[in-house]
Amino acid sequence: MKIWFSLCLLAGFHAAAADPLKFKLWPDGAPGVMVEASDKTRAFIDERSSKQGFESYILQPEMEVFPAKKPNGACVIVLPGGGFGFLSTEHEGSRVCRWLNTRGVTGVLLKYRTPTRDEDLPHEKPLADARRAMGMVRHAAQEWGVDPNRVGVLGFSSGAKVVGYLCCDRAPRGYPFNPNLDDERGPDFGAMIYGGGFADKDGQNQLREGFTVPADAPPLFLTVAHDDKNLSVDAALLYLEYKRKWRPAELHVFTHGGHGFGIRDQGLPINKWTDRLGDWMETMGFLEKR
């Protein structure tokens, strides 16, 4: 595995920047068994993924690497949303990676396994794929001009939920550990864009039992719209827990924006969230050459 991956790296990371480089996460097959999609899930996918820029039925996950022309050493793994049914790989994926490139950041679009919404823990397999991707990036850090101490994750909706687990969850992985490529360190920083699923469902305005912010939680950036159901409450609760633990965090709640705005211009202040994220990354030192 280590030899195979190294050969892939030498095959042309510095090829045309316009074309992302693709790597399979699990060349020998992803661990675990995918639960067959129910009729309800298939209807959910068919209703929402008919437009261009959406993908589903991803059984063999992969990552697409977008090298920056003038890399500053930072790398961000991007996890699109889609309700664990499909992936919005354009306005929550490739466009985000290309925006990251403008800031000198290597962007990695993670196409994690989906659909998993019929499973007991829909985030489990995507979480394993994300951890695998982090390990692969750090393994290739020298070849890619990446600082292994500046590898972040950025997620949207269901992808943001996975980011929450990456930053805060310390449960066992539940999949085979490969010391050559996997990495248990977790992300160096995270960004959650309209993410949720961590609040107590009984309406007690607290994080649900079993989900806590650890003392070493990485810096976190959160953006959400006030009119996006209760997701602003989830974001606020997570921010408050970060504050209680004195961990670095920044929260932006915009009045209007709804859900799923990603990178597209609706003529609203919330569409400038990338500027706020870029400012935060610069302030935190993640855009500096080291």
N, C-alpha and C positions, 0 to 999 in steps of 0.2 A: 504493500500500500504506500509506504513512504517513498519507495523508488518510483512508483507510478505517478504519484503526485508531483514529485520533483521534475520528472520528465515533462509533465504537462506545463509546468512553470516555464521551463526552458524553451517550450515550443513557440513562444512569442508573446509574452506579456506586453511588450512594447510595440505591438502591431498597431494598426490604425486605431486611433483613440475613438473614432466614431463607432466602431464595432466592439461591443462588450465581449469579453472572454467568458466562456461557459465551462463550468466544472460540475460534475456530478458529486453530490455529497456522499453517496454510498455506492461506489462502483460495483460492489458485490451484492447489492440489494439492500434496501432500507430495513432496519430491524422492526420486529413487530408485525402484526397483521392488521390491515386496513379493514374496518367494518364496512360492509357493502351499504351504499347509500339507500336510504328509504325512499319511497315514492314522494313523501313530503319534501325531503331534501332535494330530490331531483327536480321537483316543481319549483322549489326555491331557487335552484341554480338556473334553470331554464328561464325563469321570469326575469332574473337580474343580470345574467351573463351573456345575453344575446348581442350586446354591443361590442365594438372593437375595444381591445385593451383589457379584456377579462379572460382569465384562464381557470380551469377546474380539472378535476379528475387527475391530479398530479400524484402519481404513485411513486415515481423516482425523482425526488427533489433535486434541485440544482441551484447554483448561484451564478449570477452574471456579474462580472467585475468590470466597472467603468473606471479606467485609470485617469487621473487628472493630468493635464498637460504639464502643469508646474506643481507637482505634489509637495505638500508641506509636512507630510508624514502621518496625518490623521486619516482614519478610515471609519466609515459608517456603514453598517449592515442595515438595509432597509427591508422592513417586513410589511407588505401591503395588507389591507383589510379585505373583508368579504364574508364576514360571519361564519368563518370556518367552513364555508361552502364553495367559495371561489376566491380568486385573487384579483384585485384591481391593479394589474401590473403596469399600467401606464401612468395615470395621474397620481397614483400612490406608490409608484415604483420607478420606472425608467426616467420619468421627468425629474423625480427627486434626486436620483443619482447624478443626472446631468447638472442639476442646480448645485449639488455638492461639489462637482468638478469645478464650478466657477469660483469656489472658495478654496481651491487647492486640495480638496478632500477626495480620496479614493472612495467611490460609491460601490456598494455591493448589493445587488437586488437578490433577495432570497426568495426563491419559489418553493415554499415549504409544502408539505403534504396536505392535500385537501381533496374531497370533503372529509372532515372528521366530526361534523356537528352531531352525528348520531352516537358518538362514543361517550362513555361516562365522563371522561376528561377530554373535551375537544382540543384543549391546548397542549396536551401531552406530546403528541408526535411533532407538531410544529416547534415546541420547545426543544425537543431533542435535535431537530434539524438546525435550529438557531445556535445551539451550543456547539454542534458540529462545525457550523460555518465559522464561528469565532475561532475555533481551534485551527481550522484550515488557514484563515487569514493570518493568525499569529505564526503558524508554521511557515508561511510564505512571506513573512514580513520583510526580510532582507531583500528578496528578489523583487518585491513590489514597492519598495521604498516606503514601507509603512513602519511607524513606531509601534511596537507591540504593546506599549503602555498608553496608546491613544486609539483604541478600538472601541467605538461606540455602537449603539443600536438605536434605530428609529422606527417606530411602528405606528400604524393607523388602525383604529377600530379594533378588530380582533387581533391584528398584528401588534397593536399597542398593548393589548392584554398579555400577549406573550412577552413583550418587553417588561411589563410589570413583574412577571414571574422571573425573568432573567435578572432583574435588578434586586428583587426582594426575596424571592423564594430560595430556600436552602434545602429543599427536600431531595432525597436520592433521585438519581436520574432515571433509573428503570430501563437502561439500555446498555449494550456492551461498551466498555470503555477502551478506547485505543489511545495509548499514551503518545503515539507519534503525531496524531492529528487533533484529538479532542483536547479541550482545555477547561479546567474546572474553575478558572479565575473569575469568570463572568465578565461583563462589559466594564469598561473604564468610565463610561457615562451613558445615559439613556435619554431618549426623547419620546414622549407619548402624545400622539395627536388624536384627539377625540377617542381616548381609550377608557375602559371601565370594567366593571365586573367584580370589583373588590369591596363594594359597600355591603353592609348587612341588609339582607332582603326584608327583614322585619321592620325596616324604616327607623332604626335607632340612631341614624346619623353617625355611624361608626364603621370601621373596617370590619369585615366579616371575620368570624373566629377562624384562626389558623393562618391568616395572612397578616404578616407583620413586617415592619421595616427593620432590617438588621442594623447593628451598630456600624457596619462597614459598607452600608448601601452606597452605590456609586452616585455621583451628582445626577440630578434628574431635571429635565425640562418638560413642562406640561402645557398644552394648548387645547382649548375646548370652547365651544359656543354655549352661551347661557340658554339658548333655545333648543339645545340638543338633548331633549328628554331629561334624564337625571344624571347624565354623564359629568356635568359640571360639579355635582355633589361628590361623585367618585374622585374627581381630580382634586377637589378641595380637601377631602378627607386624607388622601394620600399625601398631599402637600403638608397638611397639619402634622401628620405623623412624622414626616421628614423634619419638620421644625422641632418637634418634641425631641427627636434624636440628634438635633443639631447637625444634620446632614445638609449639604448644599442642594438647593432646589429653587426653581423659578416657575411661577404659575401665571398664565395669561388666560383670562376668561373674557371673551368678546360677547357683546350683547346679541349680535346676529351672526348667522353662519350655518346653523343646522348641522347636519351630519354628512360626512363624505366629501368635504370641499377639496381635500388634497391640494395639488398644485393646479389651480385653474382660477381665472379671474372672474369673480362675480361682482366686482365693483364695491367690495366691502372691506373694511379695515382688517378683517380676519385673514384676508388673502395675502396680507403682508407678514404672516406668521414666519415665513422663511427668514425675513430680515431680523425678526426678534431672535430666532434660533441662531442665526449667524453671529449676532451681537453677543449672545450668551456664550457660544463656543469660544469666541475670541476673548471675552472677559475671563473665562475659566482657563484659558491657556491652551485649549485643544487645537488651535490653529497656528500655534507657534512652531517654528523649526527648532529641533533640539539636537 
